[in-house]
Structures are given as C-alpha cells and as structure tokens.
Amino acid sequence: MMIELIDSHTHLESFDKRGETDAVLARAAEAGVTRLVTIGTSTEDWARYRDLATKHAGRVFYTAGLHPCSVDGRWSEELAQLEAFWGGDDARPVALGECGLDRFHLPKDDAAAAERIFAWQRAAFAAQLVVAARLGCPLVVHSRGAFAECVEMIDASGVAWERVVFHCFTEGAAEMAELTRRGGRGSFTGVVTYKNADTVRAALAAQGIGRLMLETDAPYLTPAPHRGKANEPAYLCFTAEAAAATLGVSVSELAARTTANAREFFGLP
C-alpha cells in the first residue's frame, strides 16, 4: 500500500529556476509525497511560489516570510510588501515564515557587524510576529543558535503557540519540552537519519507522534542513504522510515499521522 506524506518544508526555487519543478513533483508523487509546502525566504521568491501554488493547486502550497539570513538594512522595505500576499484573489500563503534568528551564519571575524546584523534579525522577527498575530496564521520559525531568544520573543508577541512550528528541529529533548509545554511543535528533517544525531532523535522521541511533522528542507539536509546529493521532496520517505523506527511505530502509521498533522497545522484541503 502506497503511503501518503506531506513535505511540510521545502524550497523549490532552485529547481524551478532550472525548469525542473514538474520532474521533482513527479518523483515526489511516485514516492508518496502528494503535497508539499514551499517556504518563502525573501521578496525574491514569494511571487514565484505564489505562481507555483496557483499552477499546481492542491499539490503545492507556499509560505511568505523573511529568513534571518536574508535580513539586511533594507528589511523593513521588504516586510512592507509581505502582508499584501494575504489579500486579493491570488493564492494565499498557508503560513508566515520562515522567520526567526540565526547566530550560526553571522560574521565570525567582525563582532561589530555580527551585532548589527543580529539586531536587524531581532527587529525583523519582531515585526513578522506582529503580522502573524494580526493575521492569526501559522508561523514557521527558523532558529539556529538562538532557541531561547526565539522562544522569549514568541512568548511576548501574542502569537498562539499552537500555531508555531520550529522547523528543522536540531535542539535536544529539554528544548523540545519547552515547546511542548507551550503548545508548539518541531518538525524534523533528514538529520534524523544521520548516525551522529542521537540528540535530535531524542528530541523526536520526546515530542512523540502527536504533533509531528516531517520535512526535507530541500535542497539541503539530504537524508541517508543519499547524503552528498541534492535533497528533494521524493527523499522524505527515508526520513519517515527513520522517524518511525525512533518512535517504534509502523511507517504507515507515522505517515498517516504526520499527514493529518500537516493538513491541520497549515489548513490544507
């Protein structure tokens, strides 16, 4: 029996620029990935993803947000265009994001520049939290090296935690407990297939299947046994197998539950 999976976080831009979207979607469908959410990161991809969601209605859904690594001194000009994507008759985003904080990619050799950029990140994240609270929409959070700060800012924002997902969760069980206690959730990538990812698998086990969503974060974080290749939505099945083994459930049970969770969280048909 063919399982059904939803890739809850992927980036189609690089595939689409090369004219590969149809082939990627066909391979995904063959692997049981019937729907996917392509994640906006800046004004450079929001309209592209809206067009893809319109062209592939019912299969491709999208979000719009300003990724912390896309934040620069012009962040407020970009965000001024964001809320319009929820208006009008065009396909609307199913969530706001990804947005958040990222210390990992800050300059390592220029402390002043790192401080300035991180201040921009915090301001841009705060502004997007205001929009998410006003819209009442789901929120996709990118957190790298800044988990406690992201949590603190969401706590103060008025955004409902039940509408929050920390994507590509790579923290441990203690951090997962903080999300669970608040009503938030983490989604998991191909990292759960990596031999040295015991901490991530512990976080997966701590959350359990109740709120679990799976993602590829393609073209990044390719799961075993395809590490070294570009990731794509078709490879989600390998992450599903590893997650099922970690949780001690069948792949079919895990697929059914994660599909239902993604549908509910993003409001998919």
N, C-alpha and C positions, 0 to 999 in steps of 0.2 A: 504494500500500500504506500502510495506516494505521500510523504509528509508535506505540510504547508508551513512555510516560515515567512516571517516579515523581517527584512533588514531595516532596523529602526534608525540606522545612522550610516549613511554612505555619502560619498562625494562624486557625483557624475561628471563634473566639469571637464576633467582631463579626458575622459572617454568621449564626451560629446564634442570637444574641440577636434578630436581625431576622427570624428564620424563613426564611432564605434558603439553608440548607445543602443541601437537596435540589436546588435550582436550580443552585447553584455546582457540586455534584458532577456534575450532568447536563452542564453546559457543559464541565467538565473532561474527562469521558469522550468527548464529541464531539471534543475537541481531542487525544485520545490519552493524556491523563493518567489512567491507570486506577487508580492508587493514590496515596495521599498520607499524609504523617506530620504530624499537627498537634501543635504544640510547646507544652508546658506552661511557664508562666512564674511561677505562684504558686498558692496554695491556692484562688484564685478560679476557676481553670479546670481543675484536674486532674480533678475528678469529672465535669465537663461533658464533657471529652474522653474519659474512660473510657466514659461513656454513648454518645457518638458512635461510638467504636470498637466497642462492642457492637452498636449499631443497624445500623452499616454494616460488619459484619465482612467482612474480606477486601478492603475498599476503603480504609477509614480506620484508621490506626494512630496511636498517640499516645505522647508522652513526658511525663515529670513532672520538674520542676526549678524552682529559684528563680532567676529572672532577676536579674542585678545591679541593674537599675533598679527591681526590686520589693523590694529588701532595705531594711529599716529596723531599728529597735531591737528588733523582735519576731522577727527572722529565725529564731532558734533554736526558737521556738514553732511556726513554720510547718514547719521542716525535721523536727520531731519527728513530723509526720504523713506524711512522704514515703515512707519505706521500706515502709509498710503497703500501698502500691499494688502492690508486687511479691508480696504474699501473697494467699491466698484463691483463690477460683474465678473472680473477675471478670477482665475483660480486663486484661492486664498491660501496662505501658509497654514500648516497644521500645528505649528508651534513657533515660538520666538527663540532664536538661537542659531548657531551655538554662540554663547557669550559667557564671559567669566574672567578668570585671572590665570596668568601663566608666567611663573618665575623662571621656568627652565630655559626659555628662549631669550631671556634678557641678555644684554651685552655682559660678557664676563670680565672684560678689561677696562670698563668705563663705568664706575659706580654712579657718577652723576647722571649719565644717560640712562642707566638702568632705573634709577629712582624716578626720573622724569617720565619714562615710558610706563612704569608701573602705576604712577599717579594717573596717567591718561587711561590705563586699563580700568582702574577703580572707578574713575568718573564715567567711562563709557558703560561699564557694567551697571553702575547705579542708575544711569539714565534708562537702560534697557529694562531694568527691574521695574521702574516706574511705568513704562509702557506695558509690560507683561501684566502688572497688577491692574492697570486700567482696562486692558483687553480681556483679562480673565483667561488667558490662553496658556497652554502648556509651555514649559520653559526647559530648554536643553542647555545644560551647563558644561562648560569646559573648565576643568580645574587641574592645574599641574603645578605642584609645589606650593599650593595656596589653598588647601582644603579648608582650614579653619577660617580663613578670611572670607572665602566664598560663603560658607555657612552663616557666618556672622552678618554678612550683607543681606543674604536672603531673609534671615530672621527679622531684620529691621525693615524689610521692604514692604510687607503686607502681601507678598505673593503667597498663595496657598501651597504649602509643601506637597500636598497630594498631586500637584501639577508639575512637580520638579523632578527631572532626571539628571543625574551626574553621568554623562556619557563616558565610555572607555574607562570604567572604574578600575583604578590600579592601586587604590589605598588598601588598607587591611581591614580586619574584622571589627576593630574598635571604631574606625571611621564609619564603616557601614552601619554599626549600631547607632551612631549619631543620626544618620539619615533615616533609618527605620523608626527610631523613636519620634522623629518629627513627622513621619508620614511620606517622606521622599523615597527615592529609589536610585539604584545604579543599574546601568546596562553594561554588558560585557562583550569583549571583542575576542579575536583570535589569540590574545595574550593568554587566555586560559588553557591553550594547547601547549604552551612553552614549558619546558622542563623546569626552569628556574622560577616559575610563577606560583609557588606554593602560597604566598601571601594573598595573591589575587584569588586563587581558588578558595582560600579560607574565607575571604570576603563574600564570594559567591555562595558558599555553604551557609554563611551567617545570614544572608538575606533570604535564602531559600527560593522556592519557585513562585511564591505568591505574587510578587511584583516584578519578576524577572523579565527583562527584555534583552534580546541579542542584537548585535550589530557587527558590521565588518569594519567600519571606518575606512573603507576602500577609498583610494588605492593603497592605504597604509596598513600595517599590522597584519600581514598575511599569516593565516594560521598554518601550523604544521598539518600536512606534510608538504606544503607549497611555499614555505619560507624562502625568500630570495627572489620570488616572482612578485609582480604587482598583484595586489589583492583585488578582488571583485566580488559582487554580491553572491555569485554562484558558490563561493567558498564558505558561506555561512553554515553549511551543513557540518563542516568539520568542527566549528565552534559549538554547534548544537550537540554533537556527539560527546565532546569533552565536558560540556556543562552537564549533560545527562549523567555521565559517569561520576562526576563530582557529587551530584545530588542523589545518586542511587535510584534514578528513575529511568524509564524507557525513553528512547529518543522520540517516539510518537507522543508520549505524554508531555514531554518537555516542549515539543513543537506546538502541540495544541494549546498549552497554557501560555507560552510566550507570544503566540499569535494573538490570542484573546487579550493578553495584557497590552500589546502594542495597539491593537484596534481600539481598546477602551481609552488608553492614555492619549492617543492622538486624535481620537474621534473619527477613525477611518470607517468607511462603509463595510 
